[in-house]
Amino acid sequence: EIVMTQSPATLSVSPGETATLSCRASQSVTNNLAWYQQKPGQAPRLLIYGASTRATGIPTRFTGSGSGTEFTLTISSLQSEDVAVYYCQQYHIWPPLTFGGGTRVEIK
Amino acid sequence: QVQLQQWGAGLLKPSETLSLSCAVYDESFNTHFWSWIRQPPGKGLEWIGEISYSGATNFNPSLETRVSISVAASETRFSLHLSSVTAADTAVYYCARGRRLRGTGSYYNGFDVWGQGSLVLVSS
């Protein structure tokens, strides 16, 4: 099973600043990685797939990068509506498909 | 816009069987695999398993001995059954659209459509 590790657990960022979230895979997943945003009481929403391709309707301030075992989600010009928990997920080797533990983004 | 509507019993006693269903209101029922994913209160996401319209399945090995997923293709509906539940199975359960079929294979672009979630509480 591929283990996904996200850091930091919590990130506090001032409005308008950039949030940088990390995701590490226990072995290479090439670019078979997705990012999700989950707000309280809601289902997750797909942000990024293929490590760097934005899903339909996702604002350009969300950028995914990386390959192999190291990935980054960058949220530029952070807005209050971006407060959420963000998860990475690999779909390179499965079953099982696996998710990271999440990073909580807060407004400073 | 693709919509998933899920339903099922929300309160179970230990050792009972969890049953949830998810209806797909979209033509993509026949072109994708459909997954169940769960989230214990305050915790992260765990993939449970998936099924295609033709009934092909894959499961998380950690749950495989207790899980079954079935499909009612004529009703564009699929269902989750988890036997011998314990308090550790308490979670919000989501259905979601997963990999897309293409020829004899398939590819993932993430889970791009999700149901509204169903809270299942296991308590004596």
Interface residues (C-beta under 8 A of the other chain):
Chain A: E1 N32 A34 Y36 A43 P44 R45 L46 I48 Y49 G50 T53 A55 T56 Y87 Q89 Y91 W94 P95 P96 L97 T98 F99 G100 G101 G102
Chain B: S35 G44 L45 E46 W47 G49 N58 F59 N60 P61 S62 Y94 A96 R99 Y108 N109 G110 F111 D112 W114 G115 Q116 G117
